[in-house]
Amino acid sequence: PHFRLLNEELKGQAAKGTGVSCATCHLPKEIVKIGDIQKTIVQHNQNLNLRPTQKMMRGVCMNCHGAGFSLDSLVDKELVRNNFSEQPAKHIESLDMVEKRLRNDSKKEND
């Protein structure tokens, strides 16, 4: 899906900025400060966010997707094998339980 959107954008069939390449997420730009100078560099160490797959959640997937969708996608081994070409096959309910607990705790504090 990401590559399809990139192709559509390059052909002028999708809005600018809607497509992403592998490098968009897996070779992210970082802002570093050296003394008084601020530079933007490209992080070329893919091991920081590619292997193991779970490392992608916060630094890659969640830049655009929510935690639930990201977790559902990363634990779906078949989806990982086919390069995330479709929606996750099932929903992992653990984050739902955490969110429910947080809502209940917050509600208790406000009562």
KOLVODREN-948746 format. One record per residue: residue number from 1; chain; x, y, z of N, C-alpha, C, O in turn. Coordinates in Angstrom, 1 decimal. Layout:
N
{resi=NUM	chain=A	neast=X	nnorth=Y	nup=Z	caeast=X	canorth=Y	caup=Z	ceast=X	cnorth=Y	cup=Z	oeast=X	onorth=Y	oup=Z}
...
END
This chain:
111
{resi=1	chain=A	neast=0.8	nnorth=-1.2	nup=0.0	caeast=0.0	canorth=0.0	caup=0.0	ceast=0.9	cnorth=1.3	cup=0.0	oeast=0.5	onorth=2.2	oup=-0.7}
{resi=2	chain=A	neast=1.9	nnorth=1.3	nup=0.8	caeast=2.8	canorth=2.4	caup=0.8	ceast=3.4	cnorth=2.7	cup=-0.6	oeast=3.4	onorth=3.9	oup=-1.0}
{resi=3	chain=A	neast=3.9	nnorth=1.7	nup=-1.2	caeast=4.5	canorth=1.9	caup=-2.5	ceast=3.5	cnorth=2.3	cup=-3.6	oeast=3.8	onorth=3.1	oup=-4.4}
{resi=4	chain=A	neast=2.3	nnorth=1.7	nup=-3.5	caeast=1.3	canorth=2.1	caup=-4.5	ceast=1.0	cnorth=3.6	cup=-4.3	oeast=0.8	onorth=4.3	oup=-5.3}
{resi=5	chain=A	neast=0.9	nnorth=4.1	nup=-3.1	caeast=0.6	canorth=5.5	caup=-2.9	ceast=1.8	cnorth=6.4	cup=-3.4	oeast=1.5	onorth=7.4	oup=-3.9}
{resi=6	chain=A	neast=3.0	nnorth=5.9	nup=-3.2	caeast=4.1	canorth=6.6	caup=-3.7	ceast=4.1	cnorth=6.7	cup=-5.2	oeast=4.3	onorth=7.8	oup=-5.8}
{resi=7	chain=A	neast=3.8	nnorth=5.6	nup=-5.9	caeast=3.7	canorth=5.6	caup=-7.4	ceast=2.6	cnorth=6.6	cup=-7.8	oeast=2.7	onorth=7.3	oup=-8.8}
{resi=8	chain=A	neast=1.4	nnorth=6.5	nup=-7.1	caeast=0.3	canorth=7.5	caup=-7.5	ceast=0.7	cnorth=8.9	cup=-7.3	oeast=0.4	onorth=9.8	oup=-8.2}
{resi=9	chain=A	neast=1.5	nnorth=9.2	nup=-6.3	caeast=1.9	canorth=10.6	caup=-6.0	ceast=2.9	cnorth=11.0	cup=-7.1	oeast=2.8	onorth=12.1	oup=-7.6}
{resi=10	chain=A	neast=3.8	nnorth=10.1	nup=-7.5	caeast=4.8	canorth=10.4	caup=-8.5	ceast=4.2	cnorth=10.7	cup=-9.9	oeast=4.7	onorth=11.4	oup=-10.7}
{resi=11	chain=A	neast=3.1	nnorth=10.0	nup=-10.1	caeast=2.3	canorth=10.1	caup=-11.4	ceast=1.4	cnorth=11.3	cup=-11.4	oeast=0.7	onorth=11.6	oup=-12.4}
{resi=12	chain=A	neast=1.3	nnorth=12.0	nup=-10.2	caeast=0.4	canorth=13.1	caup=-10.1	ceast=-1.1	cnorth=12.7	cup=-9.8	oeast=-2.0	onorth=13.5	oup=-9.9}
{resi=13	chain=A	neast=-1.3	nnorth=11.5	nup=-9.4	caeast=-2.6	canorth=10.9	caup=-9.2	ceast=-3.0	cnorth=11.0	cup=-7.7	oeast=-4.1	onorth=10.6	oup=-7.3}
{resi=14	chain=A	neast=-2.1	nnorth=11.4	nup=-6.9	caeast=-2.3	canorth=11.5	caup=-5.4	ceast=-1.7	cnorth=12.8	cup=-4.9	oeast=-0.7	onorth=13.3	oup=-5.5}
{resi=15	chain=A	neast=-2.2	nnorth=13.3	nup=-3.8	caeast=-1.6	canorth=14.5	caup=-3.2	ceast=-0.2	cnorth=14.4	cup=-2.8	oeast=0.3	onorth=13.3	oup=-2.4}
{resi=16	chain=A	neast=0.6	nnorth=15.5	nup=-2.9	caeast=2.0	canorth=15.5	caup=-2.5	ceast=2.1	cnorth=15.1	cup=-1.1	oeast=1.4	onorth=15.6	oup=-0.2}
{resi=17	chain=A	neast=3.1	nnorth=14.2	nup=-0.8	caeast=3.3	canorth=13.8	caup=0.6	ceast=2.5	cnorth=12.6	cup=1.1	oeast=2.6	onorth=12.2	oup=2.2}
{resi=18	chain=A	neast=1.6	nnorth=12.0	nup=0.2	caeast=0.8	canorth=10.9	caup=0.6	ceast=1.5	cnorth=9.6	cup=0.4	oeast=1.1	onorth=8.6	oup=1.1}
{resi=19	chain=A	neast=2.5	nnorth=9.5	nup=-0.4	caeast=3.2	canorth=8.3	caup=-0.7	ceast=4.5	cnorth=8.2	cup=0.2	oeast=5.1	onorth=9.2	oup=0.5}
{resi=20	chain=A	neast=4.9	nnorth=7.0	nup=0.6	caeast=6.1	canorth=6.9	caup=1.3	ceast=6.9	cnorth=5.7	cup=0.7	oeast=6.4	onorth=4.8	oup=0.1}
{resi=21	chain=A	neast=8.2	nnorth=5.9	nup=0.7	caeast=9.1	canorth=4.8	caup=0.2	ceast=9.7	cnorth=4.1	cup=1.5	oeast=9.4	onorth=4.5	oup=2.6}
{resi=22	chain=A	neast=10.4	nnorth=3.1	nup=1.2	caeast=11.1	canorth=2.3	caup=2.3	ceast=11.9	cnorth=3.3	cup=3.1	oeast=12.0	onorth=3.2	oup=4.4}
{resi=23	chain=A	neast=12.7	nnorth=4.2	nup=2.4	caeast=13.6	canorth=5.1	caup=3.1	ceast=12.9	cnorth=6.1	cup=3.9	oeast=13.4	onorth=6.6	oup=4.9}
{resi=24	chain=A	neast=11.7	nnorth=6.4	nup=3.6	caeast=10.9	canorth=7.4	caup=4.4	ceast=10.9	cnorth=7.0	cup=5.9	oeast=11.1	onorth=7.8	oup=6.8}
{resi=25	chain=A	neast=10.7	nnorth=5.7	nup=6.1	caeast=10.5	canorth=5.2	caup=7.5	ceast=11.8	cnorth=4.6	cup=8.0	oeast=12.2	onorth=4.7	oup=9.2}
{resi=26	chain=A	neast=12.5	nnorth=3.8	nup=7.2	caeast=13.6	canorth=3.0	caup=7.6	ceast=14.9	cnorth=3.6	cup=7.5	oeast=15.9	onorth=3.1	oup=8.0}
{resi=27	chain=A	neast=15.0	nnorth=4.8	nup=6.9	caeast=16.2	canorth=5.6	caup=6.9	ceast=15.7	cnorth=7.0	cup=7.3	oeast=15.8	onorth=8.0	oup=6.5}
{resi=28	chain=A	neast=15.3	nnorth=7.1	nup=8.5	caeast=14.7	canorth=8.4	caup=8.9	ceast=15.7	cnorth=9.5	cup=9.1	oeast=16.9	onorth=9.3	oup=9.3}
{resi=29	chain=A	neast=15.2	nnorth=10.7	nup=8.9	caeast=16.0	canorth=11.9	caup=9.1	ceast=16.0	cnorth=12.3	cup=10.6	oeast=15.0	onorth=12.2	oup=11.3}
{resi=30	chain=A	neast=17.2	nnorth=12.6	nup=11.1	caeast=17.3	canorth=13.0	caup=12.5	ceast=17.9	cnorth=14.4	cup=12.6	oeast=18.8	onorth=14.7	oup=11.8}
{resi=31	chain=A	neast=17.5	nnorth=15.2	nup=13.5	caeast=18.2	canorth=16.5	caup=13.8	ceast=19.2	cnorth=16.3	cup=14.9	oeast=18.8	onorth=15.9	oup=16.0}
{resi=32	chain=A	neast=20.4	nnorth=16.6	nup=14.6	caeast=21.5	canorth=16.6	caup=15.6	ceast=22.1	cnorth=17.9	cup=15.8	oeast=22.1	onorth=18.8	oup=14.9}
{resi=33	chain=A	neast=22.5	nnorth=18.2	nup=17.0	caeast=23.2	canorth=19.5	caup=17.3	ceast=24.6	cnorth=19.2	cup=17.6	oeast=24.9	onorth=18.4	oup=18.5}
{resi=34	chain=A	neast=25.5	nnorth=19.9	nup=16.9	caeast=26.9	canorth=19.8	caup=17.2	ceast=27.4	cnorth=21.2	cup=17.5	oeast=27.6	onorth=22.0	oup=16.7}
{resi=35	chain=A	neast=27.6	nnorth=21.4	nup=18.8	caeast=28.0	canorth=22.7	caup=19.2	ceast=26.8	cnorth=23.6	cup=19.0	oeast=25.7	onorth=23.4	oup=19.5}
{resi=36	chain=A	neast=27.0	nnorth=24.7	nup=18.3	caeast=25.9	canorth=25.7	caup=18.0	ceast=25.3	cnorth=25.4	cup=16.6	oeast=24.3	onorth=26.1	oup=16.2}
{resi=37	chain=A	neast=25.7	nnorth=24.3	nup=16.0	caeast=25.2	canorth=24.0	caup=14.6	ceast=24.2	cnorth=22.9	cup=14.7	oeast=24.5	onorth=21.8	oup=15.3}
{resi=38	chain=A	neast=23.1	nnorth=23.1	nup=14.1	caeast=22.0	canorth=22.0	caup=14.0	ceast=22.0	cnorth=21.5	cup=12.6	oeast=22.0	onorth=22.2	oup=11.6}
{resi=39	chain=A	neast=22.1	nnorth=20.1	nup=12.5	caeast=22.1	canorth=19.5	caup=11.1	ceast=21.0	cnorth=18.4	cup=11.1	oeast=20.7	onorth=17.9	oup=12.1}
{resi=40	chain=A	neast=20.6	nnorth=18.2	nup=9.9	caeast=19.7	canorth=17.1	caup=9.6	ceast=20.5	cnorth=16.0	cup=8.9	oeast=21.1	onorth=16.3	oup=7.9}
{resi=41	chain=A	neast=20.5	nnorth=14.8	nup=9.5	caeast=21.2	canorth=13.7	caup=8.9	ceast=20.2	cnorth=12.6	cup=8.7	oeast=19.1	onorth=12.5	oup=9.2}
{resi=42	chain=A	neast=20.7	nnorth=11.6	nup=7.8	caeast=19.9	canorth=10.4	caup=7.6	ceast=20.5	cnorth=9.3	cup=8.4	oeast=21.7	onorth=9.1	oup=8.3}
{resi=43	chain=A	neast=19.6	nnorth=8.6	nup=9.1	caeast=20.1	canorth=7.5	caup=9.9	ceast=20.1	cnorth=6.3	cup=9.0	oeast=19.1	onorth=5.7	oup=8.6}
{resi=44	chain=A	neast=21.3	nnorth=5.8	nup=8.7	caeast=21.5	canorth=4.7	caup=7.8	ceast=21.6	cnorth=3.3	cup=8.5	oeast=21.7	onorth=2.3	oup=7.8}
{resi=45	chain=A	neast=21.6	nnorth=3.3	nup=9.8	caeast=21.6	canorth=2.0	caup=10.6	ceast=20.2	cnorth=1.5	cup=10.7	oeast=19.5	onorth=1.8	oup=11.6}
{resi=46	chain=A	neast=19.9	nnorth=0.6	nup=9.7	caeast=18.5	canorth=0.0	caup=9.7	ceast=18.3	cnorth=-0.9	cup=10.9	oeast=17.1	onorth=-1.1	oup=11.3}
{resi=47	chain=A	neast=19.3	nnorth=-1.4	nup=11.5	caeast=19.1	canorth=-2.2	caup=12.7	ceast=18.5	cnorth=-1.5	cup=13.9	oeast=18.0	onorth=-2.1	oup=14.8}
{resi=48	chain=A	neast=18.5	nnorth=-0.2	nup=13.8	caeast=17.9	canorth=0.6	caup=14.9	ceast=16.4	cnorth=0.5	cup=14.9	oeast=15.7	onorth=0.6	oup=15.9}
{resi=49	chain=A	neast=15.8	nnorth=0.2	nup=13.7	caeast=14.4	canorth=0.2	caup=13.6	ceast=13.8	cnorth=-0.9	cup=12.7	oeast=12.6	onorth=-0.8	oup=12.3}
{resi=50	chain=A	neast=14.6	nnorth=-1.9	nup=12.4	caeast=14.1	canorth=-2.9	caup=11.5	ceast=14.1	cnorth=-4.4	cup=12.0	oeast=13.1	onorth=-5.1	oup=11.8}
{resi=51	chain=A	neast=15.2	nnorth=-4.7	nup=12.7	caeast=15.3	canorth=-6.1	caup=13.3	ceast=15.6	cnorth=-6.0	cup=14.7	oeast=16.5	onorth=-5.2	oup=15.1}
{resi=52	chain=A	neast=14.9	nnorth=-6.7	nup=15.6	caeast=13.7	canorth=-7.5	caup=15.3	ceast=12.6	cnorth=-6.6	cup=15.0	oeast=12.6	onorth=-5.4	oup=15.2}
{resi=53	chain=A	neast=11.6	nnorth=-7.2	nup=14.4	caeast=10.4	canorth=-6.5	caup=13.9	ceast=9.8	cnorth=-5.6	cup=14.9	oeast=9.3	onorth=-4.5	oup=14.6}
{resi=54	chain=A	neast=9.8	nnorth=-6.0	nup=16.2	caeast=9.1	canorth=-5.2	caup=17.2	ceast=9.7	cnorth=-3.8	cup=17.4	oeast=9.1	onorth=-2.9	oup=17.9}
{resi=55	chain=A	neast=11.0	nnorth=-3.7	nup=17.0	caeast=11.6	canorth=-2.4	caup=17.1	ceast=11.0	cnorth=-1.3	cup=16.2	oeast=11.2	onorth=-0.1	oup=16.4}
{resi=56	chain=A	neast=10.2	nnorth=-1.8	nup=15.2	caeast=9.6	canorth=-0.8	caup=14.3	ceast=8.4	cnorth=-0.1	cup=14.9	oeast=8.1	onorth=1.0	oup=14.4}
{resi=57	chain=A	neast=7.8	nnorth=-0.6	nup=15.9	caeast=6.5	canorth=-0.1	caup=16.4	ceast=6.6	cnorth=1.4	cup=16.7	oeast=5.9	onorth=2.2	oup=16.1}
{resi=58	chain=A	neast=7.4	nnorth=1.8	nup=17.6	caeast=7.4	canorth=3.2	caup=18.1	ceast=8.1	cnorth=4.1	cup=17.1	oeast=7.6	onorth=5.2	oup=16.7}
{resi=59	chain=A	neast=9.3	nnorth=3.7	nup=16.5	caeast=10.1	canorth=4.6	caup=15.7	ceast=9.7	cnorth=4.6	cup=14.2	oeast=10.1	onorth=5.5	oup=13.5}
{resi=60	chain=A	neast=8.9	nnorth=3.7	nup=13.8	caeast=8.5	canorth=3.6	caup=12.4	ceast=7.0	cnorth=3.7	cup=12.2	oeast=6.4	onorth=4.7	oup=11.8}
{resi=61	chain=A	neast=6.3	nnorth=2.6	nup=12.7	caeast=4.8	canorth=2.5	caup=12.4	ceast=4.0	cnorth=3.6	cup=13.1	oeast=3.1	onorth=4.2	oup=12.5}
{resi=62	chain=A	neast=4.4	nnorth=3.9	nup=14.3	caeast=3.6	canorth=4.9	caup=15.1	ceast=3.8	cnorth=6.4	cup=14.7	oeast=3.2	onorth=7.3	oup=15.2}
{resi=63	chain=A	neast=4.7	nnorth=6.6	nup=13.7	caeast=4.8	canorth=7.9	caup=13.2	ceast=3.5	cnorth=8.3	cup=12.4	oeast=3.2	onorth=9.4	oup=12.2}
{resi=64	chain=A	neast=2.8	nnorth=7.2	nup=11.9	caeast=1.6	canorth=7.5	caup=11.1	ceast=0.4	cnorth=6.7	cup=11.6	oeast=-0.7	onorth=7.1	oup=11.4}
{resi=65	chain=A	neast=0.7	nnorth=5.5	nup=12.2	caeast=-0.4	canorth=4.6	caup=12.6	ceast=-0.5	cnorth=4.6	cup=14.1	oeast=0.4	onorth=4.9	oup=14.8}
{resi=66	chain=A	neast=-1.7	nnorth=4.2	nup=14.6	caeast=-1.9	canorth=4.1	caup=16.1	ceast=-1.2	cnorth=2.8	cup=16.6	oeast=-0.8	onorth=2.0	oup=15.9}
{resi=67	chain=A	neast=-1.1	nnorth=2.8	nup=17.9	caeast=-0.5	canorth=1.7	caup=18.6	ceast=-1.2	cnorth=0.3	cup=18.4	oeast=-0.5	onorth=-0.7	oup=18.1}
{resi=68	chain=A	neast=-2.5	nnorth=0.3	nup=18.4	caeast=-3.2	canorth=-0.9	caup=18.2	ceast=-3.0	cnorth=-1.5	cup=16.8	oeast=-2.7	onorth=-2.7	oup=16.7}
{resi=69	chain=A	neast=-3.1	nnorth=-0.7	nup=15.8	caeast=-2.9	canorth=-1.1	caup=14.4	ceast=-1.5	cnorth=-1.6	cup=14.2	oeast=-1.2	onorth=-2.6	oup=13.6}
{resi=70	chain=A	neast=-0.6	nnorth=-0.8	nup=14.8	caeast=0.9	canorth=-1.2	caup=14.7	ceast=1.1	cnorth=-2.5	cup=15.3	oeast=1.8	onorth=-3.4	oup=14.7}
{resi=71	chain=A	neast=0.6	nnorth=-2.7	nup=16.5	caeast=0.9	canorth=-4.0	caup=17.2	ceast=0.2	cnorth=-5.2	cup=16.4	oeast=0.8	onorth=-6.2	oup=16.2}
{resi=72	chain=A	neast=-1.1	nnorth=-5.0	nup=16.0	caeast=-1.8	canorth=-6.0	caup=15.2	ceast=-1.0	cnorth=-6.4	cup=14.0	oeast=-0.9	onorth=-7.6	oup=13.7}
{resi=73	chain=A	neast=-0.4	nnorth=-5.4	nup=13.3	caeast=0.4	canorth=-5.7	caup=12.1	ceast=1.7	cnorth=-6.4	cup=12.4	oeast=2.0	onorth=-7.3	oup=11.7}
{resi=74	chain=A	neast=2.4	nnorth=-6.0	nup=13.4	caeast=3.7	canorth=-6.5	caup=13.7	ceast=3.7	cnorth=-8.0	cup=14.2	oeast=4.6	onorth=-8.7	oup=14.0}
{resi=75	chain=A	neast=2.6	nnorth=-8.3	nup=14.9	caeast=2.5	canorth=-9.7	caup=15.4	ceast=1.9	cnorth=-10.7	cup=14.4	oeast=1.9	onorth=-11.9	oup=14.6}
{resi=76	chain=A	neast=1.4	nnorth=-10.2	nup=13.2	caeast=0.9	canorth=-11.0	caup=12.2	ceast=2.0	cnorth=-11.5	cup=11.3	oeast=2.4	onorth=-10.7	oup=10.4}
{resi=77	chain=A	neast=2.6	nnorth=-12.7	nup=11.5	caeast=3.8	canorth=-13.1	caup=10.8	ceast=3.6	cnorth=-13.2	cup=9.3	oeast=4.5	onorth=-12.9	oup=8.6}
{resi=78	chain=A	neast=2.4	nnorth=-13.6	nup=8.9	caeast=2.2	canorth=-13.7	caup=7.4	ceast=2.1	cnorth=-12.3	cup=6.8	oeast=2.7	onorth=-12.0	oup=5.7}
{resi=79	chain=A	neast=1.6	nnorth=-11.3	nup=7.5	caeast=1.5	canorth=-9.9	caup=7.1	ceast=3.0	cnorth=-9.4	cup=7.0	oeast=3.3	onorth=-8.6	oup=6.0}
{resi=80	chain=A	neast=3.8	nnorth=-9.7	nup=7.9	caeast=5.2	canorth=-9.2	caup=7.9	ceast=5.9	cnorth=-9.8	cup=6.7	oeast=6.6	onorth=-9.2	oup=6.0}
{resi=81	chain=A	neast=5.7	nnorth=-11.2	nup=6.5	caeast=6.3	canorth=-11.9	caup=5.3	ceast=5.9	cnorth=-11.2	cup=4.0	oeast=6.7	onorth=-11.2	oup=3.1}
{resi=82	chain=A	neast=4.7	nnorth=-10.8	nup=3.9	caeast=4.2	canorth=-10.3	caup=2.6	ceast=4.3	cnorth=-8.7	cup=2.6	oeast=3.6	onorth=-8.1	oup=1.8}
{resi=83	chain=A	neast=5.2	nnorth=-8.2	nup=3.4	caeast=5.5	canorth=-6.8	caup=3.4	ceast=4.3	cnorth=-5.9	cup=3.7	oeast=4.1	onorth=-4.8	oup=3.0}
{resi=84	chain=A	neast=3.4	nnorth=-6.3	nup=4.6	caeast=2.3	canorth=-5.5	caup=5.0	ceast=1.4	cnorth=-5.1	cup=3.9	oeast=1.0	onorth=-3.9	oup=3.8}
{resi=85	chain=A	neast=1.1	nnorth=-6.0	nup=3.0	caeast=0.3	canorth=-5.7	caup=1.8	ceast=-1.2	cnorth=-5.7	cup=2.0	oeast=-1.9	onorth=-5.4	oup=1.1}
{resi=86	chain=A	neast=-1.6	nnorth=-5.9	nup=3.2	caeast=-3.1	canorth=-5.9	caup=3.5	ceast=-3.3	cnorth=-5.5	cup=5.0	oeast=-2.3	onorth=-5.2	oup=5.7}
{resi=87	chain=A	neast=-4.5	nnorth=-5.6	nup=5.4	caeast=-4.8	canorth=-5.3	caup=6.8	ceast=-4.4	cnorth=-6.5	cup=7.7	oeast=-4.3	onorth=-7.6	oup=7.2}
{resi=88	chain=A	neast=-4.1	nnorth=-6.3	nup=9.0	caeast=-3.8	canorth=-7.4	caup=9.9	ceast=-5.0	cnorth=-8.4	cup=10.0	oeast=-6.2	onorth=-8.0	oup=9.9}
{resi=89	chain=A	neast=-4.7	nnorth=-9.7	nup=10.1	caeast=-5.7	canorth=-10.7	caup=10.1	ceast=-6.5	cnorth=-10.7	cup=11.4	oeast=-7.7	onorth=-11.0	oup=11.3}
{resi=90	chain=A	neast=-5.9	nnorth=-10.3	nup=12.5	caeast=-6.7	canorth=-10.3	caup=13.8	ceast=-6.3	cnorth=-9.1	cup=14.6	oeast=-5.2	onorth=-8.6	oup=14.5}
{resi=91	chain=A	neast=-7.1	nnorth=-8.8	nup=15.6	caeast=-6.9	canorth=-7.7	caup=16.5	ceast=-6.4	cnorth=-8.3	cup=17.8	oeast=-6.9	onorth=-9.2	oup=18.4}
{resi=92	chain=A	neast=-5.3	nnorth=-7.7	nup=18.4	caeast=-4.7	canorth=-8.1	caup=19.6	ceast=-5.4	cnorth=-7.2	cup=20.7	oeast=-5.3	onorth=-6.0	oup=20.6}
{resi=93	chain=A	neast=-6.1	nnorth=-7.9	nup=21.6	caeast=-6.9	canorth=-7.1	caup=22.6	ceast=-6.2	cnorth=-6.5	cup=23.8	oeast=-6.8	onorth=-5.8	oup=24.6}
{resi=94	chain=A	neast=-4.9	nnorth=-6.8	nup=23.9	caeast=-4.2	canorth=-6.4	caup=25.1	ceast=-4.2	cnorth=-4.8	cup=25.3	oeast=-4.4	onorth=-4.3	oup=26.4}
{resi=95	chain=A	neast=-4.0	nnorth=-4.1	nup=24.2	caeast=-4.1	canorth=-2.6	caup=24.3	ceast=-5.4	cnorth=-2.1	cup=24.7	oeast=-5.6	onorth=-1.1	oup=25.4}
{resi=96	chain=A	neast=-6.5	nnorth=-2.8	nup=24.2	caeast=-7.8	canorth=-2.4	caup=24.6	ceast=-8.0	cnorth=-2.6	cup=26.1	oeast=-8.7	onorth=-1.7	oup=26.7}
{resi=97	chain=A	neast=-7.5	nnorth=-3.6	nup=26.7	caeast=-7.6	canorth=-3.8	caup=28.1	ceast=-6.9	cnorth=-2.7	cup=28.9	oeast=-7.4	onorth=-2.2	oup=29.9}
{resi=98	chain=A	neast=-5.7	nnorth=-2.3	nup=28.4	caeast=-4.9	canorth=-1.2	caup=29.0	ceast=-5.7	cnorth=0.1	cup=28.9	oeast=-5.8	onorth=0.8	oup=29.9}
{resi=99	chain=A	neast=-6.2	nnorth=0.4	nup=27.7	caeast=-7.0	canorth=1.6	caup=27.6	ceast=-8.2	cnorth=1.6	cup=28.5	oeast=-8.6	onorth=2.7	oup=29.1}
{resi=100	chain=A	neast=-8.9	nnorth=0.5	nup=28.6	caeast=-10.1	canorth=0.4	caup=29.4	ceast=-9.7	cnorth=0.7	cup=30.9	oeast=-10.4	onorth=1.4	oup=31.6}
{resi=101	chain=A	neast=-8.6	nnorth=0.1	nup=31.3	caeast=-8.1	canorth=0.2	caup=32.7	ceast=-7.8	cnorth=1.7	cup=32.9	oeast=-8.1	onorth=2.3	oup=34.0}
{resi=102	chain=A	neast=-7.1	nnorth=2.4	nup=32.0	caeast=-6.7	canorth=3.8	caup=32.1	ceast=-8.0	cnorth=4.7	cup=32.2	oeast=-8.0	onorth=5.6	oup=33.0}
{resi=103	chain=A	neast=-9.0	nnorth=4.4	nup=31.4	caeast=-10.2	canorth=5.1	caup=31.4	ceast=-10.9	cnorth=5.0	cup=32.8	oeast=-11.4	onorth=5.9	oup=33.4}
{resi=104	chain=A	neast=-11.0	nnorth=3.7	nup=33.3	caeast=-11.6	canorth=3.5	caup=34.6	ceast=-10.8	cnorth=4.1	cup=35.7	oeast=-11.5	onorth=4.7	oup=36.6}
{resi=105	chain=A	neast=-9.5	nnorth=4.1	nup=35.7	caeast=-8.7	canorth=4.8	caup=36.7	ceast=-8.9	cnorth=6.3	cup=36.7	oeast=-9.0	onorth=6.9	oup=37.7}
{resi=106	chain=A	neast=-9.0	nnorth=6.8	nup=35.5	caeast=-9.2	canorth=8.3	caup=35.3	ceast=-10.6	cnorth=8.7	cup=35.8	oeast=-10.7	onorth=9.7	oup=36.5}
{resi=107	chain=A	neast=-11.5	nnorth=7.8	nup=35.5	caeast=-12.9	canorth=8.1	caup=36.0	ceast=-13.0	cnorth=8.1	cup=37.5	oeast=-13.7	onorth=8.9	oup=38.1}
{resi=108	chain=A	neast=-12.3	nnorth=7.1	nup=38.1	caeast=-12.3	canorth=7.0	caup=39.6	ceast=-11.7	cnorth=8.3	cup=40.2	oeast=-12.1	onorth=8.8	oup=41.2}
{resi=109	chain=A	neast=-10.6	nnorth=8.8	nup=39.6	caeast=-9.9	canorth=10.0	caup=40.1	ceast=-10.8	cnorth=11.2	cup=40.0	oeast=-10.7	onorth=12.1	oup=40.9}
{resi=110	chain=A	neast=-11.7	nnorth=11.3	nup=39.0	caeast=-12.5	canorth=12.4	caup=38.8	ceast=-13.8	cnorth=12.4	cup=39.6	oeast=-14.5	onorth=13.4	oup=39.7}
{resi=111	chain=A	neast=-14.1	nnorth=11.2	nup=40.1	caeast=-15.4	canorth=11.1	caup=40.9	ceast=-15.2	cnorth=11.6	cup=42.3	oeast=-16.1	onorth=11.6	oup=43.1}
END
